[in-house]
Amino acid sequence: MTFEEAWKHEAAQHGIDVSAPDWRQTFATLAVNRMAETFEDDPNPIIPWQALRVAVDGSIDVPNWVIMYFHTRGKRLNDLLARGEHRGKREAEAVGKILGFGAMGKGGTSVARQTLNKDRDLILAVHVLGETALIGSRTSAILAVAERFGVSSDTVERAFAANKAKAKARIDNFLEQAPHQ
């Protein structure tokens, strides 16, 4: 699936008419606005990077909250360089911390992995709903999805419990946008 196809698929899941000439901007605006809301609740440093990419790819203005995030991080990087600290091996670690990356202590999950897991969990939930509709058994669906994605059935169950409503909304929006015959 190309990047363009993936965007169209995602936009349709959110109820956006992908035949409209401005669908990319509409979808990008929706996505960036949702990222802003998420970032308020969970200041995950991956989110501003994603929002920057979506804004540029969607040909919309980069929102002020993204600019201010990078401005603040840029100031911290400039301060680090001006002090001349953390040269060599420690420099990369210091830069990573300034940008908000790194695991949350020994054995912790990095913010990048947390973000990927959130995305994966929603996909798992969508697949559980689809598989349940096909085979009729939620338990069998969870086992099938776990095998398909190479994760434990406990992971799929947790993902489904946390994302059931979002997954159902995505499927409903997608079906509404699908051509009817």
N, C-alpha and C positions, 0 to 999 in steps of 0.2 A: 504494500500500500504506500503510495507516495505521500509526501507531507501535505499536499493540497487535498488529497482524498481523505486523509486523517482529519484535517480541519473541517472538511464538509461533513464527515460522519459525526464528529463531535458537535458541530453547530446544529445539525439536524436533531441530535439527541436533546438539545436545549431549546427546541422549538423554533429555530431560525430558518426562514425560507432561503435555502441555498441556491434558488434560482434567481433571487433578487441581485441586482448589480452591486449593491453595497453590503452583501452578506459577510464578507471578510471583516470589514470595519465594525459591523454590528456584533459579530462574534468576538472580535478582539476587545471591543469595549466591554462586553459582558464578562469575558474572562478576566480582564485586568481589574474590573470593579470587584469581582468575586475574590481575586487575589488580595486586593486591598483589605477587604473584610476579614479574610483569613489571617492576613499579616497583623491586623490589630489584635486578634485573639492569640496568635502564635507567631511571634517574630522570628520565623525560620528564615535564615539568610538566603536560602534557595529561591524564595518567593520573589524578591525584587529582581533577581537575575531572570527568572521566568517571565515576569511582567515586562521587563525591558525587551526581551526577545519577542513576545507576543505583540507588544505595541509597535515595534519596528516592522515585524513581518505583516502585521495587519494594517499598516499605514495609518496609524493613529498617533496623536501626540503622546509622548512619554509623560505619564502623570507625575505631578509634583512630589507625591510620597516616594516614588522611585528615585527621582532626582535627588531629593533630600537624603535618602538612604545612602546613595553613592557619594554625595557631597560629604556627609559625616564620616564615612569610611575613608574617603580620600584625604580628609583633614588628619585623621589618625595615622594614615600611612605617611603623609608628609611630616608629621611630628616625629614618627619613628625614624625616618631618614635624617631629619635634622639633628636628632640626638645621637645618631651614629651607633645605636645599640643593636644588639642581636645580629651581629655579622655572622656569616657562614651558615652552619646547620640551623642555628636558632632563628635566623632571619625568616626562613620559610615558615617555621612554626608560628612566629610572631605575626607575620602577614596573614596566615590562615586564621589566627585568633581574632585579629582586627576585623577580618571579613566575616567573622562569626562561624567559622567552620571548625570541625574537630569533634571527636566523641565527647560525650558528657561524662568524663571520668573513666577510670579503668573498667573495661567490659561494657561501656555505654555504646549506644547506637549513634552514629554520626547523623548530623542533620540531613545530609544528602540521602543516606539510607532511609531515614524516617520519611522523607518526602516520597521516595520511590515506593516504600511500603504502603503509604496512603493511597497512591495511585493504583498500585497492584491490588489492594484490598477492595477498592471500588469495582475493579474489573472482575475480581473473584465473585463479588456479590451479584453482578450482572449475569455472569455465567451460571451461578447457582439458580437464579430465577429462570433462566432459559432452559437449563437442564431439567429443572423440576417440571416445567411445562411439558417437556418432551417425554419424560419417563414417569412422572406422577409421584415420585417419592423424594422428599427433601433429603433424607438420609443417603439414599443412593446418589442423588445429585451432588451432595457434598463430597462423597467418596470419589465420584467421577472427576469433579473439578480438581480435587486435591491431586489425583493421579496425573491429570492433564498438565497441571502447572508445577508438579514436583514439589509440593508443600504438604504439610501434615493436614489431616482432616480437622484438627483443632484450630489451625491457622485459618482454614476456610470458614469454619463455624464462627470464629471471632470476627472475621472480616464481614461475613454476612450479617451478623447481629448488629455490627456498627454501621453498616452501609445499606441495609435493606431498603429504606425509604428512598435514598438517593438513586439506588439501582433501579427501583420500580419507576421513579420519575423519568430517568433516562430512557428506559424502554418505552414507557408511555409516550414521551415526546418523539422518540424515533418512529414509533408506529403511526402517530398522527401525521408525521411528515412524509411517510412512505406513500408512494403512488398506489392508489386503490384501483383494483381491476374489477 
